[in-house]
Amino acid sequence: MKRKHPDHAVIFDFDGTLADTRKPIMQSIWGALHDLKVKIPSQRSLNTLSCHTLEGMFKKLGIRSQDKIDCAIKSYNRRYRSLGPKKARLYPGVKDTLSCLKGNGYHLFIGTHEKRSNLDRLVNALDIGNFFSDSLCEDEVEHIKPAPEMAETLMGRNGVQPEDTLVVGDSTLDIRMGKAARCKTCAVTYGVHSKVRLAKHNPNCKINAFPELLNVLELSEPRHKRSNG
């Protein structure tokens, strides 16, 4: 396919944007709390925590001792290493859409709060690694989202400019990062944060399904837009 946009880039969040990882995340949190004999909150309460760091999540759940937090994080990571690749699922149309973007010459990056070891396992399990030319994880930057460091680093080392870059994510943290890095932003409405909450941060656009990104970028939709891959 002809390269139409060789200097344009898209930075994607991972969890809640490319892949639905809620089930393994929640099961891993539940297991870690069970290990520490901490009262398990409602599923609704857990759902509000998924965009925070692990330490922040466990603090918000009432764990104050740093030793217990460290134990909870180790327990979580041990479970998630196994559960994540088995239970994560791509959102409908992700593979076809990424293929179309890559075929049109877009640089595709991932900027995520996943740790590097977890992201590599997930990307391999979901068979999407070939679409991305670069990625950054929370354990590879000094300042995580909503700071602009992830976006700025990805753009800087790949020679793309903010005005030619779109940040796509399901969290207000993604939108704030993109704006801080002077990029355009696109909110996906099927992830962790509601349409109303995302709208308060004024993304340049929003999509209700992943293939709609092609309409935003004025590209043709993939042939199998309703597939799960």
PEVENWO-V570188 format. One line per field, one symbol per residue. phi: phi as a letter, one per 40 degrees, with the letter a starting at -180 (. if undefined). psi: psi as a letter, one per 30 degrees, with the letter a starting at -180 (. if undefined). burial: I if it has 9 or more other ideal C-beta (glycine too) atoms within 8 Angstrom, else O. A space follows every 10 residues. Layout:
phi: ???
psi: ???
burial: ???
This chain:
phi: .ccbbcbbab bbcbcgbcbc bccccccccd ccccdcfcdc ccdcccccbc bccdcccccc chcbcccccc cccccdcccc dccdccbcbc cdgccccccc ccccgccbbb bacccdcccc ccccccfbcc cbcaabbccb bcbcdcccdd cccccccbgb bdcbbbbbab bccccccccc cgccbbcccb bcbcdccccc bfccaabcad ccdccdcfbc cccbccccb
psi: kkjfifgllk jkldkfeekj geeeeeeeee eeeeeghkkk lleeeeffff glleeeeeef ggjekeeeee eeeeeeeeee eeeefefkkk lkgeeeeeee eefggkkklk jlglleeeee eeeeefhgef fkfllklfgg lejlkglgee eeeeeefghl lefgkkkklf lfeeeeeeef ggllkkkkgg bekleeeeff ghlfllkfke ffeeeeghlk llehfglg.
burial: OOOOOOOIII IIIIIIIIII IIIIIIIIII IIIIIIOIOO OOOOOIIOII IOOIOOIIIO IOIOOOOIIO IIIOIIIOII IOIIIOIIOI IIIIIIIIII IIOIIIIIII IIIIIIOIIO IIIIIIOIOO IIOIIIIIOO IOOIIIIIII IIIIIOOIOI OIOOIIIIII IIIIIIIIII IOIIIIIIIO IIIOOOOIIO IOIOIIIOII IIIIIIIOIO IIOOIOIOO
